[in-house]
Amino acid sequence: MNQPSNNKNEPNPSPPKDFLPKNIYWIYLIFGVILFSQVFALQQFSAKEITWNKFEQEILATDDVRLLEVVNKEELRIYIKEDRLEQEKFADANKNQFNAQYYLEIGSVEVFEQKLEKAKETHNISQLPDVKYKTETNWFKDILGWMLPFILLIALWFFIMNRVGGNRGGMGGLNPYDFGKSKATVFDKNNRSQTTFADVAGLEEAKVEVMEIVKFLKNPTYFTRLGAKIPKGVILVGPPGTGKTLMAKAVAGEAQVPFFHMSGSEFVEMFVGVGASRVRDLFKKAKEKSPSIIFIDEIDAIGRARGAALSMRSNDERESTLNQLLAEMDGFGTNTGVIVLAATNRADVLDKALLRPGRFDRHIYLELPSMLARKAIFKVHLKPLTLAEDIDVDALAGQTPGFSGADIANICNEAALIAARGGKVAVEMEDFFSATDRIIAGLEKKSKIISPQEKQIVAYHEAGHATTSWFLEHADSLLKVSIVPRGKSLGSAWYLPEEHQIYTKAQFEDRLCAALGGRAAEEVVFGEISSGALDDLEKVTKQAYTMVAYYGLDDKLGNISYYDSTGQYEQSIHRPYSEATAKLIDEEVRKTVTAAYERTKKLLLKHRSELNELAELLLEKEVVVKEDLEGIFGKRIKADRSTRKVA
């Protein structure tokens, strides 16, 4: 006798797991019995079908028939006399006297009787055999006729229930009641991430703060003995590719506690209330396995500021999900032993209630790596590569300013692909230079056909950039100039930017002049301008607007900044300044760009001979490196910025 289960951990104690399979087996059994009975009946009726002509001429005319049986007014069964069955013509007939030896279809009783009388006259048969009329019921056919729709409905029901019933009966599926369950990936002692803090390079300060959480989980008494409490939440903020998710993977690999990973977009569905339900379920599971860590990647998907001006609904599904997250992290109930780790590159759009202490106590900012950090990142990604002896990690780190960790990983992979494409046995320094060019500007388009006139315009355009930047003290160092088409550009000038934390007005102005050098060279040399400066003009416009409206570097506008670090202006339909101020900003931006353009033209007119010489060399070689530039312009004299005159 089956006893009821007393296991309190079972979520659904109602139907036992083997209920559904047993019902399926009963259906199989019923079908088997019906099919067996039908096959048995077919075996019992083993008569052979013949034609009417053969029956009339070979059987009826020779008086071999013992009995004729008309079944259901449509089939004639023929029974042969027992003493005639031994004849050779009946060798293929059924030898069982209890069953018919032959059968045929008669169409109707009237037609059969007419044929029988005609055969009697034709063959001079004195007496016809006995004819018996019989009605038989095909139970299988009748039952199947009215049961088949029900059987199909039941089979469809079982199929749907097995699909939606999860793992019941050993069959997978989606349970409609599981929409409110979290889809978090769990890393524990049986399924641990292989990434460790040793794989995270260039983020030493951020790594210290994150490692402190792991230390607390491993040895909490080390901190609690002094009354310290571990932060309830830690949020990683930084540009894309700086290692936020990698840092979380390292935590999952190092922490000896359950680690729940879920993306912010996985909370919200088209169904109302699903997001809040998944948040509750996620924290419930985390509390059951506490101490534990919850990692929410791209939290801005659900953590955006509530009540935005552009929002059409004040209480939509995303906001209800955020409200539930706020309550779970630091609400009326207790949340002991659960640490929330989150990552985003849009911290400016997050709700203030989410970022306050008590929820995300610790904010860790991951910036683009510095020179030393890039060197450390290169060392990590160079380990699996087969390298040549000419690899210089310092040079690689120096030529990639502004690159994120993901960009550096991509460069290493591209360099290996380029080396393999060239049939090399090791990755050389040249491959890394080519990979850097490939990522920054795109793949070389050697097959792109450019007319001689266009090629000359491109050569002078790039020579204008190079000449201007070479003679401006605050411009970036020039590495090489190329007129080989790459990506969408027909030519490019490669610089080695210096890393600055702040920029002066003079530096901004020199950068504007360097960007306008191509357009100015076209006007100086050809007397007209082309559409090739689109990208340059876009950069110049944004940079000039930043100088005037953000950094307060304009004399007429003064020390005023309209930069919004909170992101509220983006969500508002109103600008933070009047129409008169907007007009003034536009005028000052235009004056700044115009002044830089006139200054650039004067510089190019002064060095017109060098400009022409460089353009001719580009038309000849297509790529001019730094040594060639020094041969034309001489050694570049950079301004000494180590000391500044104090007023």
Secondary structure as a PSIPRED ss2 file (coil, helix, strand):
# PSIPRED VFORMAT (PSIPRED V4.0)

   1 M C   1.000  0.000  0.000
   2 N C   1.000  0.000  0.000
   3 Q C   1.000  0.000  0.000
   4 P C   1.000  0.000  0.000
   5 S C   1.000  0.000  0.000
   6 N C   1.000  0.000  0.000
   7 N C   1.000  0.000  0.000
   8 K C   1.000  0.000  0.000
   9 N C   1.000  0.000  0.000
  10 E C   1.000  0.000  0.000
  11 P C   1.000  0.000  0.000
  12 N C   1.000  0.000  0.000
  13 P C   1.000  0.000  0.000
  14 S C   1.000  0.000  0.000
  15 P C   1.000  0.000  0.000
  16 P C   1.000  0.000  0.000
  17 K C   1.000  0.000  0.000
  18 D C   1.000  0.000  0.000
  19 F H   0.000  1.000  0.000
  20 L H   0.000  1.000  0.000
  21 P H   0.000  1.000  0.000
  22 K H   0.000  1.000  0.000
  23 N H   0.000  1.000  0.000
  24 I H   0.000  1.000  0.000
  25 Y H   0.000  1.000  0.000
  26 W H   0.000  1.000  0.000
  27 I H   0.000  1.000  0.000
  28 Y H   0.000  1.000  0.000
  29 L H   0.000  1.000  0.000
  30 I H   0.000  1.000  0.000
  31 F H   0.000  1.000  0.000
  32 G H   0.000  1.000  0.000
  33 V H   0.000  1.000  0.000
  34 I H   0.000  1.000  0.000
  35 L H   0.000  1.000  0.000
  36 F H   0.000  1.000  0.000
  37 S H   0.000  1.000  0.000
  38 Q H   0.000  1.000  0.000
  39 V H   0.000  1.000  0.000
  40 F H   0.000  1.000  0.000
  41 A H   0.000  1.000  0.000
  42 L H   0.000  1.000  0.000
  43 Q H   0.000  1.000  0.000
  44 Q H   0.000  1.000  0.000
  45 F C   1.000  0.000  0.000
  46 S C   1.000  0.000  0.000
  47 A C   1.000  0.000  0.000
  48 K E   0.000  0.000  1.000
  49 E E   0.000  0.000  1.000
  50 I C   1.000  0.000  0.000
  51 T C   1.000  0.000  0.000
  52 W H   0.000  1.000  0.000
  53 N H   0.000  1.000  0.000
  54 K H   0.000  1.000  0.000
  55 F H   0.000  1.000  0.000
  56 E H   0.000  1.000  0.000
  57 Q H   0.000  1.000  0.000
  58 E H   0.000  1.000  0.000
  59 I H   0.000  1.000  0.000
  60 L H   0.000  1.000  0.000
  61 A C   1.000  0.000  0.000
  62 T C   1.000  0.000  0.000
  63 D C   1.000  0.000  0.000
  64 D C   1.000  0.000  0.000
  65 V E   0.000  0.000  1.000
  66 R E   0.000  0.000  1.000
  67 L E   0.000  0.000  1.000
  68 L E   0.000  0.000  1.000
  69 E E   0.000  0.000  1.000
  70 V E   0.000  0.000  1.000
  71 V E   0.000  0.000  1.000
  72 N C   1.000  0.000  0.000
  73 K C   1.000  0.000  0.000
  74 E C   1.000  0.000  0.000
  75 E E   0.000  0.000  1.000
  76 L E   0.000  0.000  1.000
  77 R E   0.000  0.000  1.000
  78 I E   0.000  0.000  1.000
  79 Y E   0.000  0.000  1.000
  80 I E   0.000  0.000  1.000
  81 K C   1.000  0.000  0.000
  82 E H   0.000  1.000  0.000
  83 D H   0.000  1.000  0.000
  84 R H   0.000  1.000  0.000
  85 L C   1.000  0.000  0.000
  86 E C   1.000  0.000  0.000
  87 Q C   1.000  0.000  0.000
  88 E H   0.000  1.000  0.000
  89 K H   0.000  1.000  0.000
  90 F H   0.000  1.000  0.000
  91 A C   1.000  0.000  0.000
  92 D C   1.000  0.000  0.000
  93 A C   1.000  0.000  0.000
  94 N C   1.000  0.000  0.000
  95 K C   1.000  0.000  0.000
  96 N C   1.000  0.000  0.000
  97 Q C   1.000  0.000  0.000
  98 F C   1.000  0.000  0.000
  99 N C   1.000  0.000  0.000
 100 A C   1.000  0.000  0.000
 101 Q C   1.000  0.000  0.000
 102 Y E   0.000  0.000  1.000
 103 Y E   0.000  0.000  1.000
 104 L E   0.000  0.000  1.000
 105 E E   0.000  0.000  1.000
 106 I C   1.000  0.000  0.000
 107 G C   1.000  0.000  0.000
 108 S C   1.000  0.000  0.000
 109 V H   0.000  1.000  0.000
 110 E H   0.000  1.000  0.000
 111 V H   0.000  1.000  0.000
 112 F H   0.000  1.000  0.000
 113 E H   0.000  1.000  0.000
 114 Q H   0.000  1.000  0.000
 115 K H   0.000  1.000  0.000
 116 L H   0.000  1.000  0.000
 117 E H   0.000  1.000  0.000
 118 K H   0.000  1.000  0.000
 119 A H   0.000  1.000  0.000
 120 K H   0.000  1.000  0.000
 121 E H   0.000  1.000  0.000
 122 T H   0.000  1.000  0.000
 123 H C   1.000  0.000  0.000
 124 N C   1.000  0.000  0.000
 125 I C   1.000  0.000  0.000
 126 S C   1.000  0.000  0.000
 127 Q C   1.000  0.000  0.000
 128 L C   1.000  0.000  0.000
 129 P C   1.000  0.000  0.000
 130 D C   1.000  0.000  0.000
 131 V E   0.000  0.000  1.000
 132 K E   0.000  0.000  1.000
 133 Y E   0.000  0.000  1.000
 134 K E   0.000  0.000  1.000
 135 T C   1.000  0.000  0.000
 136 E C   1.000  0.000  0.000
 137 T C   1.000  0.000  0.000
 138 N C   1.000  0.000  0.000
 139 W H   0.000  1.000  0.000
 140 F H   0.000  1.000  0.000
 141 K H   0.000  1.000  0.000
 142 D H   0.000  1.000  0.000
 143 I H   0.000  1.000  0.000
 144 L H   0.000  1.000  0.000
 145 G H   0.000  1.000  0.000
 146 W H   0.000  1.000  0.000
 147 M H   0.000  1.000  0.000
 148 L H   0.000  1.000  0.000
 149 P H   0.000  1.000  0.000
 150 F H   0.000  1.000  0.000
 151 I H   0.000  1.000  0.000
 152 L H   0.000  1.000  0.000
 153 L H   0.000  1.000  0.000
 154 I H   0.000  1.000  0.000
 155 A H   0.000  1.000  0.000
 156 L H   0.000  1.000  0.000
 157 W H   0.000  1.000  0.000
 158 F H   0.000  1.000  0.000
 159 F H   0.000  1.000  0.000
 160 I H   0.000  1.000  0.000
 161 M H   0.000  1.000  0.000
 162 N H   0.000  1.000  0.000
 163 R H   0.000  1.000  0.000
 164 V H   0.000  1.000  0.000
 165 G C   1.000  0.000  0.000
 166 G C   1.000  0.000  0.000
 167 N C   1.000  0.000  0.000
 168 R H   0.000  1.000  0.000
 169 G H   0.000  1.000  0.000
 170 G H   0.000  1.000  0.000
 171 M C   1.000  0.000  0.000
 172 G C   1.000  0.000  0.000
 173 G C   1.000  0.000  0.000
 174 L C   1.000  0.000  0.000
 175 N C   1.000  0.000  0.000
 176 P H   0.000  1.000  0.000
 177 Y H   0.000  1.000  0.000
 178 D H   0.000  1.000  0.000
 179 F C   1.000  0.000  0.000
 180 G C   1.000  0.000  0.000
 181 K C   1.000  0.000  0.000
 182 S C   1.000  0.000  0.000
 183 K C   1.000  0.000  0.000
 184 A C   1.000  0.000  0.000
 185 T E   0.000  0.000  1.000
 186 V E   0.000  0.000  1.000
 187 F E   0.000  0.000  1.000
 188 D C   1.000  0.000  0.000
 189 K C   1.000  0.000  0.000
 190 N C   1.000  0.000  0.000
 191 N C   1.000  0.000  0.000
 192 R C   1.000  0.000  0.000
 193 S C   1.000  0.000  0.000
 194 Q C   1.000  0.000  0.000
 195 T C   1.000  0.000  0.000
 196 T C   1.000  0.000  0.000
 197 F H   0.000  1.000  0.000
 198 A H   0.000  1.000  0.000
 199 D H   0.000  1.000  0.000
 200 V C   1.000  0.000  0.000
 201 A C   1.000  0.000  0.000
 202 G C   1.000  0.000  0.000
 203 L C   1.000  0.000  0.000
 204 E H   0.000  1.000  0.000
 205 E H   0.000  1.000  0.000
 206 A H   0.000  1.000  0.000
 207 K H   0.000  1.000  0.000
 208 V H   0.000  1.000  0.000
 209 E H   0.000  1.000  0.000
 210 V H   0.000  1.000  0.000
 211 M H   0.000  1.000  0.000
 212 E H   0.000  1.000  0.000
 213 I H   0.000  1.000  0.000
 214 V H   0.000  1.000  0.000
 215 K H   0.000  1.000  0.000
 216 F H   0.000  1.000  0.000
 217 L H   0.000  1.000  0.000
 218 K H   0.000  1.000  0.000
 219 N C   1.000  0.000  0.000
 220 P C   1.000  0.000  0.000
 221 T H   0.000  1.000  0.000
 222 Y H   0.000  1.000  0.000
 223 F H   0.000  1.000  0.000
 224 T H   0.000  1.000  0.000
 225 R C   1.000  0.000  0.000
 226 L C   1.000  0.000  0.000
 227 G C   1.000  0.000  0.000
 228 A C   1.000  0.000  0.000
 229 K C   1.000  0.000  0.000
 230 I C   1.000  0.000  0.000
 231 P C   1.000  0.000  0.000
 232 K C   1.000  0.000  0.000
 233 G E   0.000  0.000  1.000
 234 V E   0.000  0.000  1.000
 235 I E   0.000  0.000  1.000
 236 L E   0.000  0.000  1.000
 237 V E   0.000  0.000  1.000
 238 G C   1.000  0.000  0.000
 239 P C   1.000  0.000  0.000
 240 P C   1.000  0.000  0.000
 241 G C   1.000  0.000  0.000
 242 T C   1.000  0.000  0.000
 243 G C   1.000  0.000  0.000
 244 K H   0.000  1.000  0.000
 245 T H   0.000  1.000  0.000
 246 L H   0.000  1.000  0.000
 247 M H   0.000  1.000  0.000
 248 A H   0.000  1.000  0.000
 249 K H   0.000  1.000  0.000
 250 A H   0.000  1.000  0.000
 251 V H   0.000  1.000  0.000
 252 A H   0.000  1.000  0.000
 253 G H   0.000  1.000  0.000
 254 E H   0.000  1.000  0.000
 255 A C   1.000  0.000  0.000
 256 Q C   1.000  0.000  0.000
 257 V C   1.000  0.000  0.000
 258 P C   1.000  0.000  0.000
 259 F E   0.000  0.000  1.000
 260 F E   0.000  0.000  1.000
 261 H E   0.000  0.000  1.000
 262 M E   0.000  0.000  1.000
 263 S E   0.000  0.000  1.000
 264 G H   0.000  1.000  0.000
 265 S H   0.000  1.000  0.000
 266 E H   0.000  1.000  0.000
 267 F C   1.000  0.000  0.000
 268 V C   1.000  0.000  0.000
 269 E C   1.000  0.000  0.000
 270 M C   1.000  0.000  0.000
 271 F C   1.000  0.000  0.000
 272 V C   1.000  0.000  0.000
 273 G C   1.000  0.000  0.000
 274 V H   0.000  1.000  0.000
 275 G H   0.000  1.000  0.000
 276 A H   0.000  1.000  0.000
 277 S H   0.000  1.000  0.000
 278 R H   0.000  1.000  0.000
 279 V H   0.000  1.000  0.000
 280 R H   0.000  1.000  0.000
 281 D H   0.000  1.000  0.000
 282 L H   0.000  1.000  0.000
 283 F H   0.000  1.000  0.000
 284 K H   0.000  1.000  0.000
 285 K H   0.000  1.000  0.000
 286 A H   0.000  1.000  0.000
 287 K H   0.000  1.000  0.000
 288 E H   0.000  1.000  0.000
 289 K C   1.000  0.000  0.000
 290 S C   1.000  0.000  0.000
 291 P C   1.000  0.000  0.000
 292 S E   0.000  0.000  1.000
 293 I E   0.000  0.000  1.000
 294 I E   0.000  0.000  1.000
 295 F E   0.000  0.000  1.000
 296 I E   0.000  0.000  1.000
 297 D E   0.000  0.000  1.000
 298 E C   1.000  0.000  0.000
 299 I C   1.000  0.000  0.000
 300 D H   0.000  1.000  0.000
 301 A H   0.000  1.000  0.000
 302 I H   0.000  1.000  0.000
 303 G H   0.000  1.000  0.000
 304 R E   0.000  0.000  1.000
 305 A C   1.000  0.000  0.000
 306 R C   1.000  0.000  0.000
 307 G C   1.000  0.000  0.000
 308 A C   1.000  0.000  0.000
 309 A C   1.000  0.000  0.000
 310 L C   1.000  0.000  0.000
 311 S C   1.000  0.000  0.000
 312 M C   1.000  0.000  0.000
 313 R C   1.000  0.000  0.000
 314 S C   1.000  0.000  0.000
 315 N C   1.000  0.000  0.000
 316 D C   1.000  0.000  0.000
 317 E H   0.000  1.000  0.000
 318 R H   0.000  1.000  0.000
 319 E H   0.000  1.000  0.000
 320 S H   0.000  1.000  0.000
 321 T H   0.000  1.000  0.000
 322 L H   0.000  1.000  0.000
 323 N H   0.000  1.000  0.000
 324 Q H   0.000  1.000  0.000
 325 L H   0.000  1.000  0.000
 326 L H   0.000  1.000  0.000
 327 A H   0.000  1.000  0.000
 328 E H   0.000  1.000  0.000
 329 M H   0.000  1.000  0.000
 330 D H   0.000  1.000  0.000
 331 G C   1.000  0.000  0.000
 332 F C   1.000  0.000  0.000
 333 G C   1.000  0.000  0.000
 334 T C   1.000  0.000  0.000
 335 N C   1.000  0.000  0.000
 336 T C   1.000  0.000  0.000
 337 G C   1.000  0.000  0.000
 338 V E   0.000  0.000  1.000
 339 I E   0.000  0.000  1.000
 340 V E   0.000  0.000  1.000
 341 L E   0.000  0.000  1.000
 342 A E   0.000  0.000  1.000
 343 A E   0.000  0.000  1.000
 344 T E   0.000  0.000  1.000
 345 N C   1.000  0.000  0.000
 346 R C   1.000  0.000  0.000
 347 A H   0.000  1.000  0.000
 348 D H   0.000  1.000  0.000
 349 V H   0.000  1.000  0.000
 350 L E   0.000  0.000  1.000
 351 D C   1.000  0.000  0.000
 352 K H   0.000  1.000  0.000
 353 A H   0.000  1.000  0.000
 354 L H   0.000  1.000  0.000
 355 L H   0.000  1.000  0.000
 356 R C   1.000  0.000  0.000
 357 P C   1.000  0.000  0.000
 358 G C   1.000  0.000  0.000
 359 R C   1.000  0.000  0.000
 360 F C   1.000  0.000  0.000
 361 D C   1.000  0.000  0.000
 362 R E   0.000  0.000  1.000
 363 H E   0.000  0.000  1.000
 364 I E   0.000  0.000  1.000
 365 Y E   0.000  0.000  1.000
 366 L C   1.000  0.000  0.000
 367 E C   1.000  0.000  0.000
 368 L C   1.000  0.000  0.000
 369 P C   1.000  0.000  0.000
 370 S C   1.000  0.000  0.000
 371 M H   0.000  1.000  0.000
 372 L H   0.000  1.000  0.000
 373 A H   0.000  1.000  0.000
 374 R H   0.000  1.000  0.000
 375 K H   0.000  1.000  0.000
 376 A H   0.000  1.000  0.000
 377 I H   0.000  1.000  0.000
 378 F H   0.000  1.000  0.000
 379 K H   0.000  1.000  0.000
 380 V H   0.000  1.000  0.000
 381 H H   0.000  1.000  0.000
 382 L H   0.000  1.000  0.000
 383 K C   1.000  0.000  0.000
 384 P C   1.000  0.000  0.000
 385 L C   1.000  0.000  0.000
 386 T C   1.000  0.000  0.000
 387 L E   0.000  0.000  1.000
 388 A C   1.000  0.000  0.000
 389 E C   1.000  0.000  0.000
 390 D C   1.000  0.000  0.000
 391 I C   1.000  0.000  0.000
 392 D C   1.000  0.000  0.000
 393 V H   0.000  1.000  0.000
 394 D H   0.000  1.000  0.000
 395 A H   0.000  1.000  0.000
 396 L H   0.000  1.000  0.000
 397 A H   0.000  1.000  0.000
 398 G H   0.000  1.000  0.000
 399 Q C   1.000  0.000  0.000
 400 T C   1.000  0.000  0.000
 401 P C   1.000  0.000  0.000
 402 G C   1.000  0.000  0.000
 403 F C   1.000  0.000  0.000
 404 S C   1.000  0.000  0.000
 405 G H   0.000  1.000  0.000
 406 A H   0.000  1.000  0.000
 407 D H   0.000  1.000  0.000
 408 I H   0.000  1.000  0.000
 409 A H   0.000  1.000  0.000
 410 N H   0.000  1.000  0.000
 411 I H   0.000  1.000  0.000
 412 C H   0.000  1.000  0.000
 413 N H   0.000  1.000  0.000
 414 E H   0.000  1.000  0.000
 415 A H   0.000  1.000  0.000
 416 A H   0.000  1.000  0.000
 417 L H   0.000  1.000  0.000
 418 I H   0.000  1.000  0.000
 419 A H   0.000  1.000  0.000
 420 A H   0.000  1.000  0.000
 421 R H   0.000  1.000  0.000
 422 G C   1.000  0.000  0.000
 423 G C   1.000  0.000  0.000
 424 K C   1.000  0.000  0.000
 425 V C   1.000  0.000  0.000
 426 A C   1.000  0.000  0.000
 427 V E   0.000  0.000  1.000
 428 E C   1.000  0.000  0.000
 429 M H   0.000  1.000  0.000
 430 E H   0.000  1.000  0.000
 431 D H   0.000  1.000  0.000
 432 F H   0.000  1.000  0.000
 433 F H   0.000  1.000  0.000
 434 S H   0.000  1.000  0.000
 435 A H   0.000  1.000  0.000
 436 T H   0.000  1.000  0.000
 437 D H   0.000  1.000  0.000
 438 R H   0.000  1.000  0.000
 439 I H   0.000  1.000  0.000
 440 I H   0.000  1.000  0.000
 441 A H   0.000  1.000  0.000
 442 G C   1.000  0.000  0.000
 443 L C   1.000  0.000  0.000
 444 E E   0.000  0.000  1.000
 445 K C   1.000  0.000  0.000
 446 K C   1.000  0.000  0.000
 447 S C   1.000  0.000  0.000
 448 K C   1.000  0.000  0.000
 449 I C   1.000  0.000  0.000
 450 I C   1.000  0.000  0.000
 451 S C   1.000  0.000  0.000
 452 P H   0.000  1.000  0.000
 453 Q H   0.000  1.000  0.000
 454 E H   0.000  1.000  0.000
 455 K H   0.000  1.000  0.000
 456 Q H   0.000  1.000  0.000
 457 I H   0.000  1.000  0.000
 458 V H   0.000  1.000  0.000
 459 A H   0.000  1.000  0.000
 460 Y H   0.000  1.000  0.000
 461 H H   0.000  1.000  0.000
 462 E H   0.000  1.000  0.000
 463 A H   0.000  1.000  0.000
 464 G H   0.000  1.000  0.000
 465 H H   0.000  1.000  0.000
 466 A H   0.000  1.000  0.000
 467 T H   0.000  1.000  0.000
 468 T H   0.000  1.000  0.000
 469 S H   0.000  1.000  0.000
 470 W H   0.000  1.000  0.000
 471 F C   1.000  0.000  0.000
 472 L C   1.000  0.000  0.000
 473 E C   1.000  0.000  0.000
 474 H C   1.000  0.000  0.000
 475 A C   1.000  0.000  0.000
 476 D C   1.000  0.000  0.000
 477 S E   0.000  0.000  1.000
 478 L E   0.000  0.000  1.000
 479 L E   0.000  0.000  1.000
 480 K E   0.000  0.000  1.000
 481 V E   0.000  0.000  1.000
 482 S E   0.000  0.000  1.000
 483 I C   1.000  0.000  0.000
 484 V C   1.000  0.000  0.000
 485 P C   1.000  0.000  0.000
 486 R E   0.000  0.000  1.000
 487 G C   1.000  0.000  0.000
 488 K C   1.000  0.000  0.000
 489 S E   0.000  0.000  1.000
 490 L C   1.000  0.000  0.000
 491 G C   1.000  0.000  0.000
 492 S E   0.000  0.000  1.000
 493 A E   0.000  0.000  1.000
 494 W E   0.000  0.000  1.000
 495 Y E   0.000  0.000  1.000
 496 L E   0.000  0.000  1.000
 497 P C   1.000  0.000  0.000
 498 E C   1.000  0.000  0.000
 499 E C   1.000  0.000  0.000
 500 H C   1.000  0.000  0.000
 501 Q C   1.000  0.000  0.000
 502 I C   1.000  0.000  0.000
 503 Y C   1.000  0.000  0.000
 504 T C   1.000  0.000  0.000
 505 K H   0.000  1.000  0.000
 506 A H   0.000  1.000  0.000
 507 Q H   0.000  1.000  0.000
 508 F H   0.000  1.000  0.000
 509 E H   0.000  1.000  0.000
 510 D H   0.000  1.000  0.000
 511 R H   0.000  1.000  0.000
 512 L H   0.000  1.000  0.000
 513 C H   0.000  1.000  0.000
 514 A H   0.000  1.000  0.000
 515 A H   0.000  1.000  0.000
 516 L H   0.000  1.000  0.000
 517 G H   0.000  1.000  0.000
 518 G H   0.000  1.000  0.000
 519 R H   0.000  1.000  0.000
 520 A H   0.000  1.000  0.000
 521 A H   0.000  1.000  0.000
 522 E H   0.000  1.000  0.000
 523 E H   0.000  1.000  0.000
 524 V H   0.000  1.000  0.000
 525 V H   0.000  1.000  0.000
 526 F H   0.000  1.000  0.000
 527 G C   1.000  0.000  0.000
 528 E C   1.000  0.000  0.000
 529 I C   1.000  0.000  0.000
 530 S C   1.000  0.000  0.000
 531 S H   0.000  1.000  0.000
 532 G H   0.000  1.000  0.000
 533 A H   0.000  1.000  0.000
 534 L H   0.000  1.000  0.000
 535 D H   0.000  1.000  0.000
 536 D H   0.000  1.000  0.000
 537 L H   0.000  1.000  0.000
 538 E H   0.000  1.000  0.000
 539 K H   0.000  1.000  0.000
 540 V H   0.000  1.000  0.000
 541 T H   0.000  1.000  0.000
 542 K H   0.000  1.000  0.000
 543 Q H   0.000  1.000  0.000
 544 A H   0.000  1.000  0.000
 545 Y H   0.000  1.000  0.000
 546 T H   0.000  1.000  0.000
 547 M H   0.000  1.000  0.000
 548 V H   0.000  1.000  0.000
 549 A H   0.000  1.000  0.000
 550 Y H   0.000  1.000  0.000
 551 Y C   1.000  0.000  0.000
 552 G C   1.000  0.000  0.000
 553 L C   1.000  0.000  0.000
 554 D C   1.000  0.000  0.000
 555 D C   1.000  0.000  0.000
 556 K C   1.000  0.000  0.000
 557 L C   1.000  0.000  0.000
 558 G C   1.000  0.000  0.000
 559 N C   1.000  0.000  0.000
 560 I C   1.000  0.000  0.000
 561 S C   1.000  0.000  0.000
 562 Y C   1.000  0.000  0.000
 563 Y C   1.000  0.000  0.000
 564 D C   1.000  0.000  0.000
 565 S C   1.000  0.000  0.000
 566 T C   1.000  0.000  0.000
 567 G C   1.000  0.000  0.000
 568 Q C   1.000  0.000  0.000
 569 Y C   1.000  0.000  0.000
 570 E C   1.000  0.000  0.000
 571 Q C   1.000  0.000  0.000
 572 S C   1.000  0.000  0.000
 573 I C   1.000  0.000  0.000
 574 H C   1.000  0.000  0.000
 575 R C   1.000  0.000  0.000
 576 P C   1.000  0.000  0.000
 577 Y C   1.000  0.000  0.000
 578 S C   1.000  0.000  0.000
 579 E H   0.000  1.000  0.000
 580 A H   0.000  1.000  0.000
 581 T H   0.000  1.000  0.000
 582 A H   0.000  1.000  0.000
 583 K H   0.000  1.000  0.000
 584 L H   0.000  1.000  0.000
 585 I H   0.000  1.000  0.000
 586 D H   0.000  1.000  0.000
 587 E H   0.000  1.000  0.000
 588 E H   0.000  1.000  0.000
 589 V H   0.000  1.000  0.000
 590 R H   0.000  1.000  0.000
 591 K H   0.000  1.000  0.000
 592 T H   0.000  1.000  0.000
 593 V H   0.000  1.000  0.000
 594 T H   0.000  1.000  0.000
 595 A H   0.000  1.000  0.000
 596 A H   0.000  1.000  0.000
 597 Y H   0.000  1.000  0.000
 598 E H   0.000  1.000  0.000
 599 R H   0.000  1.000  0.000
 600 T H   0.000  1.000  0.000
 601 K H   0.000  1.000  0.000
 602 K H   0.000  1.000  0.000
 603 L H   0.000  1.000  0.000
 604 L H   0.000  1.000  0.000
 605 L H   0.000  1.000  0.000
 606 K H   0.000  1.000  0.000
 607 H C   1.000  0.000  0.000
 608 R H   0.000  1.000  0.000
 609 S H   0.000  1.000  0.000
 610 E H   0.000  1.000  0.000
 611 L H   0.000  1.000  0.000
 612 N H   0.000  1.000  0.000
 613 E H   0.000  1.000  0.000
 614 L H   0.000  1.000  0.000
 615 A H   0.000  1.000  0.000
 616 E H   0.000  1.000  0.000
 617 L H   0.000  1.000  0.000
 618 L H   0.000  1.000  0.000
 619 L H   0.000  1.000  0.000
 620 E H   0.000  1.000  0.000
 621 K H   0.000  1.000  0.000
 622 E C   1.000  0.000  0.000
 623 V E   0.000  0.000  1.000
 624 V E   0.000  0.000  1.000
 625 V E   0.000  0.000  1.000
 626 K H   0.000  1.000  0.000
 627 E H   0.000  1.000  0.000
 628 D H   0.000  1.000  0.000
 629 L H   0.000  1.000  0.000
 630 E H   0.000  1.000  0.000
 631 G H   0.000  1.000  0.000
 632 I H   0.000  1.000  0.000
 633 F H   0.000  1.000  0.000
 634 G C   1.000  0.000  0.000
 635 K C   1.000  0.000  0.000
 636 R C   1.000  0.000  0.000
 637 I C   1.000  0.000  0.000
 638 K C   1.000  0.000  0.000
 639 A C   1.000  0.000  0.000
 640 D C   1.000  0.000  0.000
 641 R C   1.000  0.000  0.000
 642 S C   1.000  0.000  0.000
 643 T C   1.000  0.000  0.000
 644 R C   1.000  0.000  0.000
 645 K C   1.000  0.000  0.000
 646 V C   1.000  0.000  0.000
 647 A C   1.000  0.000  0.000
